[in-house]
């Protein structure tokens, strides 16, 4: 039953992987680029939250298209 609830198509998985890879590379670059910046932690928290929100939107759009 749970596997029927979370069924995704290939484009959704490709987009999620792409967002994850690009997001991870931006975060990794930012960590190396911003040493000693006092607002680095706040920036990284917001960046990770943005990546998470985009990923949720990608998966939600797939679920909504099945309805």
C-alpha positions as CSV (number, residue, x, y, z in Angstrom):
1,X,0.0,0.0,0.0
2,X,2.8,2.4,0.8
3,X,4.6,1.8,-2.5
4,X,1.4,2.8,-4.3
5,X,1.3,6.1,-2.4
6,X,4.9,7.1,-3.3
7,X,5.2,6.2,-7.0
8,X,7.3,8.6,-9.1
9,X,8.0,8.8,-12.8
10,X,11.5,9.0,-14.4
11,X,11.5,12.7,-15.0
12,X,10.7,13.4,-11.3
13,X,13.6,11.3,-10.2
14,X,15.9,12.8,-12.7
15,X,14.9,16.3,-11.6
16,X,15.3,15.4,-8.0
17,X,18.8,14.0,-8.6
18,X,19.8,17.1,-10.6
19,X,18.6,19.5,-7.9
20,X,20.4,17.4,-5.3
21,X,23.7,17.4,-7.2
22,X,23.6,21.1,-8.1
23,X,22.6,22.0,-4.6
24,X,25.3,19.9,-3.1
25,X,27.9,21.4,-5.3
26,X,26.8,25.0,-4.5
27,X,26.8,24.2,-0.7
28,X,30.3,22.6,-1.0
29,X,31.6,25.6,-3.0
30,X,30.1,28.0,-0.5
31,X,31.7,26.3,2.5
32,X,35.1,26.7,0.9
33,X,34.4,30.2,-0.4
34,X,33.1,31.7,2.8
35,X,35.6,30.8,5.6
36,X,35.3,33.2,8.5
37,X,32.1,34.9,7.3
38,X,30.0,35.5,10.4
39,X,26.7,34.8,8.5
40,X,27.9,31.6,6.9
41,X,25.8,29.4,9.1
42,X,22.6,31.4,8.4
43,X,23.4,31.3,4.6
44,X,23.9,27.5,4.6
45,X,20.7,26.9,6.6
46,X,18.7,28.9,4.1
47,X,20.4,27.3,1.1
48,X,19.7,23.8,2.5
49,X,16.1,24.8,3.2
50,X,15.7,26.1,-0.3
51,X,17.0,22.9,-1.8
52,X,14.7,20.9,0.4
53,X,11.7,23.0,-0.7
54,X,12.5,22.6,-4.4
55,X,12.8,18.9,-3.9
56,X,9.4,18.8,-2.1
57,X,7.8,20.8,-4.9
58,X,9.2,18.4,-7.5
59,X,7.8,15.3,-5.8
60,X,4.5,17.1,-5.0
61,X,4.0,18.0,-8.6
62,X,4.3,14.3,-9.5
63,X,1.8,13.3,-6.9
64,X,-0.7,16.0,-7.9
65,X,-0.5,15.0,-11.6
66,X,-1.6,11.5,-10.7
67,X,-4.8,12.7,-9.0
